[in-house]
Amino acid sequence: MTAGRDKGWIMTAGTSAELASLLRGSGDQILDAWSGAVVAELGRRSSPAEVRRELAEILDALTRSLEVGDSTDLSSGAYAEVRALLAELSRTRARQGSTPRDTALGVLTLKRAALQALGPELDGKYLHSYLALADLVDDLGLFTFETYAAAREQVIVEQAEQLLELSTPVVKLWDGILAVPLVGTLDSARTQVVMEQLLQALVDTGSECAIIDITGVPAVDTQVAQHLLKTVVAARLMGAECVVSGIRPQIAQTIVTLGIEFGDIATKASLADALVLALKRSGVEMTRRARA
């Protein structure tokens, strides 16, 4: 990142050392102003003590980086600790649900805090140093925003995976009989999750029959049927037979219209009917008790 160079405020070794000295000398005042501004932005989402601790670590690391560095290039080794702290801050804010604006402003407000604390000293001697700091803080804010976006995307991916697992439970109905009630659209990613969970459950329980219930699947097309067939074939390779239940009249008409063939796969209209069939295959005889 070379925003400082583009704007003409070149960070030389002398400027860097001078700015580090200013930050050391006014660190408490800058930290007070900075943490106060950030707390005002975040509201009650973070405690003032926690915010102050995080910012104190960043300010101290930034000061040390300026003491050993001679440029505003954040990719240089001098800013490694600053990058690590900002990355951790961004990931924390992303998981807490803070907005990208609030996260970036948490860094950008350092400029205003420094201006308040160093205002009396920002004459011709120190103005160049402050402008170089302002450019550096802009780059820090951009780095924070980019890291936040990546962290937020990762959170969304993890949540999607968790929802997939929660939406495809494998339930034990009887000794040797499992059920997979499907709700919603069945796509390739979800089919893979269904296969993995069903096959693992077959291994764990030693079951020989699995009921795939599609009562909650809104529509069945050729793609959905292919996904179901793949799941059945995978289960058969594990030595288990499958029954597909939840074949409503509308779905039956669609299957016939599309010319979809389920072959020798047993299908039933309801989960109850499929359970009766599975029990018979398991050698369990059922009798209806007469009412008194």
Disulfide bonds with the S-S distance in Angstrom:
none
